[in-house]
Structure formats: C-alpha cells, structure tokens
Amino acid sequence: MLIDLEPVVLSTHRNDPELITLLGRDNKGNIKVYPLAAPDIALPYVTFSELTNFPNNFAGDKELSSAIHFQIDVFHNSNTSKISSAVNRVMESLGFTRSGTNSLYEPDTKIYHKVLRYKKTQIGS
C-alpha cells in the first residue's frame, strides 16, 4: 500500500489564506507552490518533494503505516521567515513534525533559500 500525500500537501498549501497573500499567484492563477520545481516565475515561491515513503509497521503481511518525509523549499529575494513560518504551520496542521531546517544563500542568483524537512507516520486504510 502506497500512501500518496503529495496532492494533500499541494492543495493545503495552495488554499492557505496566509500563503496566498505572501506568495501571490502565477500567470495561470495558481498560488506559487509547486511540486518538484517552479516554472520560470518571479520570486517568492515554494517547491516541495517527497523524500522518502516506506513501510513502517506490519501486522502479518499487511502494511499498517508508512513513514513519509517531505522537503519544502522557500525561495525569496530577501527574507524567507514569514513564508517559512506559514509553511511550518500548514505542515503541522497536516500532522507532520519538522525534522530540520537549513538557510542558504545562492550567490549566483542572489536568492535566499530556506530548506524545511518534515516527517510523519501515516496509518493506511
């Protein structure tokens, strides 16, 4: 049993009022949150990816739960703090626990990049 939380992570972020205000919309009208990579758009924006998704607990030969890890990346031309805090709140509302963060600066593009990692054990149906 594979538990796919990517659609839930995407829709929850794209429907969050605070993120709508902080990120704005792209030329297709979408809130600027994207799986894997963003199109060529203006900052700020958020990308996310599932890092791991593996069986966590079994009863006999039946998988009972999965351990799932996500990475959320916040890109901005100045300060990532407000968006990162909003992303953290959304992920916690989905039952994820933050497992680490990393602040980066990409000198070639002059982009501030905040990496947020999350984990969750999801019980299957």
URQUI-V143757 format. One record per pair of residues at least 24 apart in sequence whose ideal C-beta (glycine too) atoms are under 6 Angstrom apart, sorted by the first residue. I is the first residue (numbers start at 1). J is the second residue. D is the distance in Angstrom with one decimal. If there is no record, write none. Layout:
# URQUI-V143757
I/J/D  I/J/D
This chain:
# URQUI-V143757
1/63/5.0  1/124/4.8  3/66/4.7  3/122/4.9  3/124/5.8  5/68/5.9  6/50/5.8  9/48/6.0  12/90/5.7  13/90/5.5  16/90/5.3  18/86/4.6  19/86/5.1  22/82/5.8  22/83/5.1  43/75/5.8  43/76/5.5  43/77/4.7  44/76/4.1  44/83/6.0  45/75/5.5  46/74/5.5  47/73/4.8  48/72/4.7  56/121/5.5  65/121/5.3  65/123/4.8  66/122/5.2  67/121/5.6  68/120/5.2  68/122/5.6  69/119/5.0  70/118/4.9  71/117/5.2  72/116/4.5  73/115/5.7  74/114/4.2  75/111/5.5  75/113/5.6  76/112/5.0  80/112/5.3  80/114/3.9  84/114/4.8  91/118/4.9  95/120/5.5  96/120/4.5
